[in-house]
Amino acid sequence: QVQVEESGGGLVQAGGSLRLSCTASGHTFPSYNMGWFRQAPGKEREFVAAISWHLGRTLYADSVKGRFTISRDNSKNSVYLQMDSLTAEDTAVYYCAADPLGVDLSPLSHHYPNWGQGTQVTASS
């Protein structure tokens, strides 16, 4: 079982920045595809960004493209989400997810069997 844990959430003013971190267990972390998702109150969970194990290819939701950056450090079993120019619409619980099979980079939540508990991000307007 892959353990996933997020950190770095908090309260920030609109226009500000936050950096989320995520660690995943397992000596085969370099072969995991990793994703970030978010869920706002009263809304369904939605895809934010993903990064592949191979070549570090990235995928972003249109709503965050150009503002958020996903990256990974395999030596630390970690993936990061740098969030800039935050707006109130970015307020949500952010979840990190791991796909240990690492077949195709996907925006679909059911392709990620391992999830963290989530971290709250609040951007005040």
Secondary structure, DSSP 8 states (H G I E B T S, - for coil): ---EEEE--EEEETT--EEEEEEE-STTGGG-EEEEEEE-TTS--EEEEEE-SSTT-EEE-TTTTTTEEEEEEGGGTEEEEEE-S--GGG-EEEEEEEETT--S----GGG--EE---EEEEEE-
